[in-house]
Amino acid sequence: MLSAELLEVPPPRLLMTACHLEDQPAAADVVLRTAYIPRPLEWGPGHPAAPAPDWVDLTATDIPALARQLAP
């Protein structure tokens, strides 16, 4: 994984954060942790965001909520 190599950090210490689930499987495949921030109104009313699958490590409503999960 190029990003881990460039940062000189083991892949499990990195967190791939995205609002689209299509971005997440490749990150999980190379052992990056994953975070999903759904955007419930992205596709308009009546089209809810996809729920996070079981393999996503963290789910949050926004970046501050994700930060609260990561900080003790």
PyMOL Python script that loads the backbone (N, CA, C, O; Angstrom):
from pymol import cmd

cmd.read_pdbstr("""\
ATOM      1  N   MET A   1       0.853  -1.169   0.000  1.00  0.00           N
ATOM      2  CA  MET A   1       0.000   0.000   0.000  1.00  0.00           C
ATOM      3  C   MET A   1       0.894   1.224   0.000  1.00  0.00           C
ATOM      4  O   MET A   1       1.657   1.454   0.938  1.00  0.00           O
ATOM      5  N   LEU A   2       0.792   1.994  -1.047  1.00  0.00           N
ATOM      6  CA  LEU A   2       1.677   3.136  -1.253  1.00  0.00           C
ATOM      7  C   LEU A   2       1.548   4.189  -0.164  1.00  0.00           C
ATOM      8  O   LEU A   2       2.561   4.722   0.290  1.00  0.00           O
ATOM      9  N   SER A   3       0.353   4.500   0.260  1.00  0.00           N
ATOM     10  CA  SER A   3       0.190   5.540   1.289  1.00  0.00           C
ATOM     11  C   SER A   3       0.879   5.137   2.588  1.00  0.00           C
ATOM     12  O   SER A   3       1.525   5.971   3.223  1.00  0.00           O
ATOM     13  N   ALA A   4       0.755   3.892   2.987  1.00  0.00           N
ATOM     14  CA  ALA A   4       1.423   3.419   4.205  1.00  0.00           C
ATOM     15  C   ALA A   4       2.936   3.475   4.044  1.00  0.00           C
ATOM     16  O   ALA A   4       3.650   3.867   4.967  1.00  0.00           O
ATOM     17  N   GLU A   5       3.417   3.087   2.883  1.00  0.00           N
ATOM     18  CA  GLU A   5       4.860   3.145   2.636  1.00  0.00           C
ATOM     19  C   GLU A   5       5.368   4.578   2.682  1.00  0.00           C
ATOM     20  O   GLU A   5       6.389   4.852   3.313  1.00  0.00           O
ATOM     21  N   LEU A   6       4.669   5.493   2.021  1.00  0.00           N
ATOM     22  CA  LEU A   6       5.102   6.886   1.994  1.00  0.00           C
ATOM     23  C   LEU A   6       5.088   7.525   3.384  1.00  0.00           C
ATOM     24  O   LEU A   6       5.955   8.336   3.710  1.00  0.00           O
ATOM     25  N   LEU A   7       4.104   7.156   4.192  1.00  0.00           N
ATOM     26  CA  LEU A   7       4.008   7.694   5.546  1.00  0.00           C
ATOM     27  C   LEU A   7       4.852   6.921   6.548  1.00  0.00           C
ATOM     28  O   LEU A   7       5.023   7.352   7.689  1.00  0.00           O
ATOM     29  N   GLU A   8       5.381   5.771   6.115  1.00  0.00           N
ATOM     30  CA  GLU A   8       6.163   4.889   6.979  1.00  0.00           C
ATOM     31  C   GLU A   8       5.354   4.498   8.217  1.00  0.00           C
ATOM     32  O   GLU A   8       5.828   4.572   9.351  1.00  0.00           O
ATOM     33  N   VAL A   9       4.112   4.078   7.952  1.00  0.00           N
ATOM     34  CA  VAL A   9       3.177   3.678   8.998  1.00  0.00           C
ATOM     35  C   VAL A   9       2.597   2.325   8.609  1.00  0.00           C
ATOM     36  O   VAL A   9       2.265   2.119   7.442  1.00  0.00           O
ATOM     37  N   PRO A  10       2.467   1.401   9.549  1.00  0.00           N
ATOM     38  CA  PRO A  10       1.827   0.126   9.221  1.00  0.00           C
ATOM     39  C   PRO A  10       0.374   0.364   8.773  1.00  0.00           C
ATOM     40  O   PRO A  10      -0.312   1.196   9.366  1.00  0.00           O
ATOM     41  N   PRO A  11      -0.100  -0.332   7.762  1.00  0.00           N
ATOM     42  CA  PRO A  11      -1.462  -0.126   7.268  1.00  0.00           C
ATOM     43  C   PRO A  11      -2.551  -0.126   8.341  1.00  0.00           C
ATOM     44  O   PRO A  11      -3.462   0.698   8.251  1.00  0.00           O
ATOM     45  N   PRO A  12      -2.513  -1.001   9.350  1.00  0.00           N
ATOM     46  CA  PRO A  12      -3.586  -0.969  10.349  1.00  0.00           C
ATOM     47  C   PRO A  12      -3.638   0.318  11.176  1.00  0.00           C
ATOM     48  O   PRO A  12      -4.614   0.554  11.888  1.00  0.00           O
ATOM     49  N   ARG A  13      -2.600   1.149  11.089  1.00  0.00           N
ATOM     50  CA  ARG A  13      -2.597   2.423  11.813  1.00  0.00           C
ATOM     51  C   ARG A  13      -3.219   3.553  10.995  1.00  0.00           C
ATOM     52  O   ARG A  13      -3.360   4.671  11.492  1.00  0.00           O
ATOM     53  N   LEU A  14      -3.593   3.271   9.743  1.00  0.00           N
ATOM     54  CA  LEU A  14      -4.233   4.269   8.888  1.00  0.00           C
ATOM     55  C   LEU A  14      -5.734   4.040   8.854  1.00  0.00           C
ATOM     56  O   LEU A  14      -6.201   2.913   9.017  1.00  0.00           O
ATOM     57  N   LEU A  15      -6.486   5.112   8.642  1.00  0.00           N
ATOM     58  CA  LEU A  15      -7.940   5.033   8.606  1.00  0.00           C
ATOM     59  C   LEU A  15      -8.434   5.643   7.303  1.00  0.00           C
ATOM     60  O   LEU A  15      -8.287   6.843   7.072  1.00  0.00           O
ATOM     61  N   MET A  16      -9.019   4.806   6.453  1.00  0.00           N
ATOM     62  CA  MET A  16      -9.629   5.276   5.212  1.00  0.00           C
ATOM     63  C   MET A  16     -11.036   5.732   5.548  1.00  0.00           C
ATOM     64  O   MET A  16     -11.875   4.924   5.945  1.00  0.00           O
ATOM     65  N   THR A  17     -11.301   7.026   5.390  1.00  0.00           N
ATOM     66  CA  THR A  17     -12.610   7.591   5.691  1.00  0.00           C
ATOM     67  C   THR A  17     -13.260   8.034   4.400  1.00  0.00           C
ATOM     68  O   THR A  17     -12.641   8.735   3.599  1.00  0.00           O
ATOM     69  N   ALA A  18     -14.501   7.635   4.191  1.00  0.00           N
ATOM     70  CA  ALA A  18     -15.195   7.975   2.951  1.00  0.00           C
ATOM     71  C   ALA A  18     -16.696   8.046   3.201  1.00  0.00           C
ATOM     72  O   ALA A  18     -17.213   7.491   4.171  1.00  0.00           O
ATOM     73  N   CYS A  19     -17.375   8.740   2.307  1.00  0.00           N
ATOM     74  CA  CYS A  19     -18.833   8.815   2.398  1.00  0.00           C
ATOM     75  C   CYS A  19     -19.494   7.909   1.365  1.00  0.00           C
ATOM     76  O   CYS A  19     -20.720   7.881   1.250  1.00  0.00           O
ATOM     77  N   HIS A  20     -18.683   7.172   0.617  1.00  0.00           N
ATOM     78  CA  HIS A  20     -19.205   6.202  -0.347  1.00  0.00           C
ATOM     79  C   HIS A  20     -18.614   4.834  -0.025  1.00  0.00           C
ATOM     80  O   HIS A  20     -17.401   4.699   0.135  1.00  0.00           O
ATOM     81  N   LEU A  21     -19.450   3.846   0.068  1.00  0.00           N
ATOM     82  CA  LEU A  21     -18.963   2.508   0.401  1.00  0.00           C
ATOM     83  C   LEU A  21     -18.114   1.902  -0.701  1.00  0.00           C
ATOM     84  O   LEU A  21     -17.334   0.987  -0.436  1.00  0.00           O
ATOM     85  N   GLU A  22     -18.241   2.385  -1.927  1.00  0.00           N
ATOM     86  CA  GLU A  22     -17.450   1.835  -3.025  1.00  0.00           C
ATOM     87  C   GLU A  22     -15.957   2.053  -2.803  1.00  0.00           C
ATOM     88  O   GLU A  22     -15.130   1.323  -3.349  1.00  0.00           O
ATOM     89  N   ASP A  23     -15.616   3.059  -2.001  1.00  0.00           N
ATOM     90  CA  ASP A  23     -14.212   3.372  -1.738  1.00  0.00           C
ATOM     91  C   ASP A  23     -13.594   2.475  -0.671  1.00  0.00           C
ATOM     92  O   ASP A  23     -12.370   2.416  -0.551  1.00  0.00           O
ATOM     93  N   GLN A  24     -14.398   1.796   0.083  1.00  0.00           N
ATOM     94  CA  GLN A  24     -13.922   1.097   1.270  1.00  0.00           C
ATOM     95  C   GLN A  24     -13.354  -0.317   1.072  1.00  0.00           C
ATOM     96  O   GLN A  24     -12.373  -0.647   1.740  1.00  0.00           O
ATOM     97  N   PRO A  25     -13.901  -1.166   0.205  1.00  0.00           N
ATOM     98  CA  PRO A  25     -13.390  -2.540   0.140  1.00  0.00           C
ATOM     99  C   PRO A  25     -11.909  -2.645  -0.188  1.00  0.00           C
ATOM    100  O   PRO A  25     -11.214  -3.482   0.386  1.00  0.00           O
ATOM    101  N   ALA A  26     -11.416  -1.823  -1.088  1.00  0.00           N
ATOM    102  CA  ALA A  26      -9.988  -1.890  -1.435  1.00  0.00           C
ATOM    103  C   ALA A  26      -9.134  -1.535  -0.223  1.00  0.00           C
ATOM    104  O   ALA A  26      -8.086  -2.144  -0.004  1.00  0.00           O
ATOM    105  N   ALA A  27      -9.565  -0.569   0.556  1.00  0.00           N
ATOM    106  CA  ALA A  27      -8.821  -0.200   1.766  1.00  0.00           C
ATOM    107  C   ALA A  27      -8.823  -1.359   2.765  1.00  0.00           C
ATOM    108  O   ALA A  27      -7.789  -1.687   3.347  1.00  0.00           O
ATOM    109  N   ALA A  28      -9.971  -1.965   2.956  1.00  0.00           N
ATOM    110  CA  ALA A  28     -10.062  -3.097   3.882  1.00  0.00           C
ATOM    111  C   ALA A  28      -9.214  -4.273   3.403  1.00  0.00           C
ATOM    112  O   ALA A  28      -8.631  -4.996   4.212  1.00  0.00           O
ATOM    113  N   ASP A  29      -9.149  -4.459   2.095  1.00  0.00           N
ATOM    114  CA  ASP A  29      -8.361  -5.566   1.539  1.00  0.00           C
ATOM    115  C   ASP A  29      -6.873  -5.444   1.844  1.00  0.00           C
ATOM    116  O   ASP A  29      -6.173  -6.453   1.935  1.00  0.00           O
ATOM    117  N   VAL A  30      -6.385  -4.215   2.002  1.00  0.00           N
ATOM    118  CA  VAL A  30      -4.960  -4.038   2.313  1.00  0.00           C
ATOM    119  C   VAL A  30      -4.760  -3.693   3.788  1.00  0.00           C
ATOM    120  O   VAL A  30      -3.730  -3.137   4.169  1.00  0.00           O
ATOM    121  N   VAL A  31      -5.748  -4.025   4.608  1.00  0.00           N
ATOM    122  CA  VAL A  31      -5.699  -3.972   6.069  1.00  0.00           C
ATOM    123  C   VAL A  31      -5.716  -2.543   6.624  1.00  0.00           C
ATOM    124  O   VAL A  31      -5.302  -2.328   7.763  1.00  0.00           O
ATOM    125  N   LEU A  32      -6.182  -1.572   5.848  1.00  0.00           N
ATOM    126  CA  LEU A  32      -6.421  -0.255   6.434  1.00  0.00           C
ATOM    127  C   LEU A  32      -7.710  -0.336   7.242  1.00  0.00           C
ATOM    128  O   LEU A  32      -8.625  -1.076   6.884  1.00  0.00           O
ATOM    129  N   ARG A  33      -7.781   0.418   8.319  1.00  0.00           N
ATOM    130  CA  ARG A  33      -9.056   0.538   9.035  1.00  0.00           C
ATOM    131  C   ARG A  33      -9.967   1.403   8.176  1.00  0.00           C
ATOM    132  O   ARG A  33      -9.493   2.205   7.372  1.00  0.00           O
ATOM    133  N   THR A  34     -11.269   1.242   8.347  1.00  0.00           N
ATOM    134  CA  THR A  34     -12.224   1.969   7.524  1.00  0.00           C
ATOM    135  C   THR A  34     -13.237   2.715   8.382  1.00  0.00           C
ATOM    136  O   THR A  34     -13.650   2.243   9.441  1.00  0.00           O
ATOM    137  N   ALA A  35     -13.625   3.891   7.897  1.00  0.00           N
ATOM    138  CA  ALA A  35     -14.672   4.678   8.540  1.00  0.00           C
ATOM    139  C   ALA A  35     -15.626   5.152   7.455  1.00  0.00           C
ATOM    140  O   ALA A  35     -15.208   5.558   6.371  1.00  0.00           O
ATOM    141  N   TYR A  36     -16.904   5.091   7.762  1.00  0.00           N
ATOM    142  CA  TYR A  36     -17.951   5.474   6.813  1.00  0.00           C
ATOM    143  C   TYR A  36     -18.753   6.613   7.413  1.00  0.00           C
ATOM    144  O   TYR A  36     -19.226   6.519   8.545  1.00  0.00           O
ATOM    145  N   ILE A  37     -18.906   7.690   6.654  1.00  0.00           N
ATOM    146  CA  ILE A  37     -19.722   8.827   7.053  1.00  0.00           C
ATOM    147  C   ILE A  37     -20.807   8.986   5.987  1.00  0.00           C
ATOM    148  O   ILE A  37     -20.585   9.656   4.978  1.00  0.00           O
ATOM    149  N   PRO A  38     -21.974   8.380   6.199  1.00  0.00           N
ATOM    150  CA  PRO A  38     -23.028   8.463   5.188  1.00  0.00           C
ATOM    151  C   PRO A  38     -23.563   9.891   5.063  1.00  0.00           C
ATOM    152  O   PRO A  38     -23.594  10.649   6.033  1.00  0.00           O
ATOM    153  N   ARG A  39     -23.977  10.232   3.861  1.00  0.00           N
ATOM    154  CA  ARG A  39     -24.611  11.523   3.604  1.00  0.00           C
ATOM    155  C   ARG A  39     -26.077  11.225   3.269  1.00  0.00           C
ATOM    156  O   ARG A  39     -26.397  10.920   2.121  1.00  0.00           O
ATOM    157  N   PRO A  40     -26.964  11.310   4.262  1.00  0.00           N
ATOM    158  CA  PRO A  40     -28.340  10.850   4.080  1.00  0.00           C
ATOM    159  C   PRO A  40     -29.122  11.579   2.994  1.00  0.00           C
ATOM    160  O   PRO A  40     -30.062  11.003   2.447  1.00  0.00           O
ATOM    161  N   LEU A  41     -28.783  12.800   2.664  1.00  0.00           N
ATOM    162  CA  LEU A  41     -29.542  13.536   1.652  1.00  0.00           C
ATOM    163  C   LEU A  41     -28.821  13.617   0.309  1.00  0.00           C
ATOM    164  O   LEU A  41     -29.242  14.366  -0.573  1.00  0.00           O
ATOM    165  N   GLU A  42     -27.754  12.866   0.146  1.00  0.00           N
ATOM    166  CA  GLU A  42     -26.971  12.935  -1.086  1.00  0.00           C
ATOM    167  C   GLU A  42     -27.806  12.665  -2.334  1.00  0.00           C
ATOM    168  O   GLU A  42     -27.636  13.342  -3.348  1.00  0.00           O
ATOM    169  N   TRP A  43     -28.692  11.701  -2.272  1.00  0.00           N
ATOM    170  CA  TRP A  43     -29.506  11.334  -3.431  1.00  0.00           C
ATOM    171  C   TRP A  43     -30.919  11.905  -3.340  1.00  0.00           C
ATOM    172  O   TRP A  43     -31.793  11.508  -4.111  1.00  0.00           O
ATOM    173  N   GLY A  44     -31.157  12.834  -2.406  1.00  0.00           N
ATOM    174  CA  GLY A  44     -32.454  13.475  -2.272  1.00  0.00           C
ATOM    175  C   GLY A  44     -33.346  12.765  -1.274  1.00  0.00           C
ATOM    176  O   GLY A  44     -33.049  11.654  -0.835  1.00  0.00           O
ATOM    177  N   PRO A  45     -34.450  13.425  -0.917  1.00  0.00           N
ATOM    178  CA  PRO A  45     -35.395  12.823   0.028  1.00  0.00           C
ATOM    179  C   PRO A  45     -35.939  11.499  -0.520  1.00  0.00           C
ATOM    180  O   PRO A  45     -36.180  11.348  -1.718  1.00  0.00           O
ATOM    181  N   GLY A  46     -36.121  10.568   0.380  1.00  0.00           N
ATOM    182  CA  GLY A  46     -36.665   9.271  -0.023  1.00  0.00           C
ATOM    183  C   GLY A  46     -35.629   8.301  -0.535  1.00  0.00           C
ATOM    184  O   GLY A  46     -35.976   7.177  -0.897  1.00  0.00           O
ATOM    185  N   HIS A  47     -34.368   8.692  -0.578  1.00  0.00           N
ATOM    186  CA  HIS A  47     -33.274   7.822  -1.003  1.00  0.00           C
ATOM    187  C   HIS A  47     -32.213   7.814   0.093  1.00  0.00           C
ATOM    188  O   HIS A  47     -31.196   8.494  -0.036  1.00  0.00           O
ATOM    189  N   PRO A  48     -32.425   7.073   1.146  1.00  0.00           N
ATOM    190  CA  PRO A  48     -31.487   7.097   2.275  1.00  0.00           C
ATOM    191  C   PRO A  48     -30.113   6.548   1.894  1.00  0.00           C
ATOM    192  O   PRO A  48     -29.975   5.758   0.960  1.00  0.00           O
ATOM    193  N   ALA A  49     -29.109   6.988   2.640  1.00  0.00           N
ATOM    194  CA  ALA A  49     -27.751   6.480   2.448  1.00  0.00           C
ATOM    195  C   ALA A  49     -27.716   4.989   2.782  1.00  0.00           C
ATOM    196  O   ALA A  49     -28.501   4.502   3.596  1.00  0.00           O
ATOM    197  N   ALA A  50     -26.811   4.293   2.152  1.00  0.00           N
ATOM    198  CA  ALA A  50     -26.648   2.861   2.415  1.00  0.00           C
ATOM    199  C   ALA A  50     -26.153   2.648   3.838  1.00  0.00           C
ATOM    200  O   ALA A  50     -25.297   3.398   4.307  1.00  0.00           O
ATOM    201  N   PRO A  51     -26.669   1.649   4.532  1.00  0.00           N
ATOM    202  CA  PRO A  51     -26.143   1.346   5.864  1.00  0.00           C
ATOM    203  C   PRO A  51     -24.738   0.776   5.753  1.00  0.00           C
ATOM    204  O   PRO A  51     -24.374   0.179   4.740  1.00  0.00           O
ATOM    205  N   ALA A  52     -23.968   0.964   6.786  1.00  0.00           N
ATOM    206  CA  ALA A  52     -22.593   0.440   6.798  1.00  0.00           C
ATOM    207  C   ALA A  52     -22.611  -1.074   6.909  1.00  0.00           C
ATOM    208  O   ALA A  52     -23.319  -1.621   7.754  1.00  0.00           O
ATOM    209  N   PRO A  53     -21.841  -1.763   6.067  1.00  0.00           N
ATOM    210  CA  PRO A  53     -21.732  -3.212   6.210  1.00  0.00           C
ATOM    211  C   PRO A  53     -20.937  -3.582   7.460  1.00  0.00           C
ATOM    212  O   PRO A  53     -20.263  -2.738   8.049  1.00  0.00           O
ATOM    213  N   ASP A  54     -21.021  -4.829   7.852  1.00  0.00           N
ATOM    214  CA  ASP A  54     -20.356  -5.300   9.072  1.00  0.00           C
ATOM    215  C   ASP A  54     -18.850  -5.110   9.055  1.00  0.00           C
ATOM    216  O   ASP A  54     -18.240  -4.953  10.112  1.00  0.00           O
ATOM    217  N   TRP A  55     -18.239  -5.121   7.879  1.00  0.00           N
ATOM    218  CA  TRP A  55     -16.783  -5.058   7.818  1.00  0.00           C
ATOM    219  C   TRP A  55     -16.229  -3.639   7.962  1.00  0.00           C
ATOM    220  O   TRP A  55     -15.014  -3.478   8.072  1.00  0.00           O
ATOM    221  N   VAL A  56     -17.076  -2.604   7.964  1.00  0.00           N
ATOM    222  CA  VAL A  56     -16.610  -1.231   8.197  1.00  0.00           C
ATOM    223  C   VAL A  56     -16.314  -1.087   9.685  1.00  0.00           C
ATOM    224  O   VAL A  56     -17.135  -1.449  10.527  1.00  0.00           O
ATOM    225  N   ASP A  57     -15.138  -0.556  10.003  1.00  0.00           N
ATOM    226  CA  ASP A  57     -14.713  -0.464  11.405  1.00  0.00           C
ATOM    227  C   ASP A  57     -15.488   0.579  12.204  1.00  0.00           C
ATOM    228  O   ASP A  57     -15.892   0.318  13.337  1.00  0.00           O
ATOM    229  N   LEU A  58     -15.699   1.758  11.621  1.00  0.00           N
ATOM    230  CA  LEU A  58     -16.371   2.846  12.323  1.00  0.00           C
ATOM    231  C   LEU A  58     -17.397   3.504  11.412  1.00  0.00           C
ATOM    232  O   LEU A  58     -17.194   3.603  10.202  1.00  0.00           O
ATOM    233  N   THR A  59     -18.498   3.953  11.999  1.00  0.00           N
ATOM    234  CA  THR A  59     -19.492   4.729  11.277  1.00  0.00           C
ATOM    235  C   THR A  59     -19.802   5.955  12.121  1.00  0.00           C
ATOM    236  O   THR A  59     -19.958   5.856  13.338  1.00  0.00           O
ATOM    237  N   ALA A  60     -19.892   7.113  11.469  1.00  0.00           N
ATOM    238  CA  ALA A  60     -20.168   8.354  12.194  1.00  0.00           C
ATOM    239  C   ALA A  60     -21.049   9.255  11.339  1.00  0.00           C
ATOM    240  O   ALA A  60     -21.117   9.100  10.120  1.00  0.00           O
ATOM    241  N   THR A  61     -21.716  10.189  11.988  1.00  0.00           N
ATOM    242  CA  THR A  61     -22.579  11.114  11.265  1.00  0.00           C
ATOM    243  C   THR A  61     -21.803  12.254  10.622  1.00  0.00           C
ATOM    244  O   THR A  61     -22.266  12.844   9.646  1.00  0.00           O
ATOM    245  N   ASP A  62     -20.619  12.572  11.162  1.00  0.00           N
ATOM    246  CA  ASP A  62     -19.785  13.639  10.611  1.00  0.00           C
ATOM    247  C   ASP A  62     -18.361  13.500  11.174  1.00  0.00           C
ATOM    248  O   ASP A  62     -18.085  12.616  11.985  1.00  0.00           O
ATOM    249  N   ILE A  63     -17.475  14.386  10.730  1.00  0.00           N
ATOM    250  CA  ILE A  63     -16.071  14.306  11.170  1.00  0.00           C
ATOM    251  C   ILE A  63     -15.924  14.511  12.680  1.00  0.00           C
ATOM    252  O   ILE A  63     -15.188  13.752  13.309  1.00  0.00           O
ATOM    253  N   PRO A  64     -16.584  15.496  13.292  1.00  0.00           N
ATOM    254  CA  PRO A  64     -16.459  15.608  14.754  1.00  0.00           C
ATOM    255  C   PRO A  64     -16.919  14.349  15.496  1.00  0.00           C
ATOM    256  O   PRO A  64     -16.308  13.958  16.491  1.00  0.00           O
ATOM    257  N   ALA A  65     -17.978  13.724  15.021  1.00  0.00           N
ATOM    258  CA  ALA A  65     -18.445  12.485  15.674  1.00  0.00           C
ATOM    259  C   ALA A  65     -17.415  11.376  15.511  1.00  0.00           C
ATOM    260  O   ALA A  65     -17.203  10.587  16.431  1.00  0.00           O
ATOM    261  N   LEU A  66     -16.774  11.311  14.349  1.00  0.00           N
ATOM    262  CA  LEU A  66     -15.716  10.321  14.141  1.00  0.00           C
ATOM    263  C   LEU A  66     -14.538  10.600  15.073  1.00  0.00           C
ATOM    264  O   LEU A  66     -13.978   9.676  15.664  1.00  0.00           O
ATOM    265  N   ALA A  67     -14.168  11.854  15.201  1.00  0.00           N
ATOM    266  CA  ALA A  67     -13.062  12.225  16.108  1.00  0.00           C
ATOM    267  C   ALA A  67     -13.362  11.813  17.545  1.00  0.00           C
ATOM    268  O   ALA A  67     -12.472  11.357  18.262  1.00  0.00           O
ATOM    269  N   ARG A  68     -14.597  11.972  17.958  1.00  0.00           N
ATOM    270  CA  ARG A  68     -14.965  11.567  19.327  1.00  0.00           C
ATOM    271  C   ARG A  68     -14.827  10.056  19.515  1.00  0.00           C
ATOM    272  O   ARG A  68     -14.486   9.595  20.604  1.00  0.00           O
ATOM    273  N   GLN A  69     -15.086   9.301  18.481  1.00  0.00           N
ATOM    274  CA  GLN A  69     -14.924   7.837  18.575  1.00  0.00           C
ATOM    275  C   GLN A  69     -13.446   7.459  18.656  1.00  0.00           C
ATOM    276  O   GLN A  69     -13.089   6.470  19.296  1.00  0.00           O
ATOM    277  N   LEU A  70     -12.602   8.236  18.014  1.00  0.00           N
ATOM    278  CA  LEU A  70     -11.178   7.907  17.950  1.00  0.00           C
ATOM    279  C   LEU A  70     -10.398   8.382  19.170  1.00  0.00           C
ATOM    280  O   LEU A  70      -9.393   7.774  19.540  1.00  0.00           O
ATOM    281  N   ALA A  71     -10.851   9.461  19.794  1.00  0.00           N
ATOM    282  CA  ALA A  71     -10.148  10.013  20.959  1.00  0.00           C
ATOM    283  C   ALA A  71     -10.749   9.457  22.229  1.00  0.00           C
ATOM    284  O   ALA A  71     -11.969   9.329  22.338  1.00  0.00           O
ATOM    285  N   PRO A  72      -9.903   9.124  23.195  1.00  0.00           N
ATOM    286  CA  PRO A  72     -10.429   8.624  24.468  1.00  0.00           C
ATOM    287  C   PRO A  72     -11.177   9.699  25.228  1.00  0.00           C
ATOM    288  O   PRO A  72     -11.683   9.445  26.320  1.00  0.00           O
TER     289      PRO A  72
END
""", "prot")
cmd.dss("prot")
cmd.show_as("cartoon", "prot")
cmd.util.cbc("prot")
cmd.orient("prot")
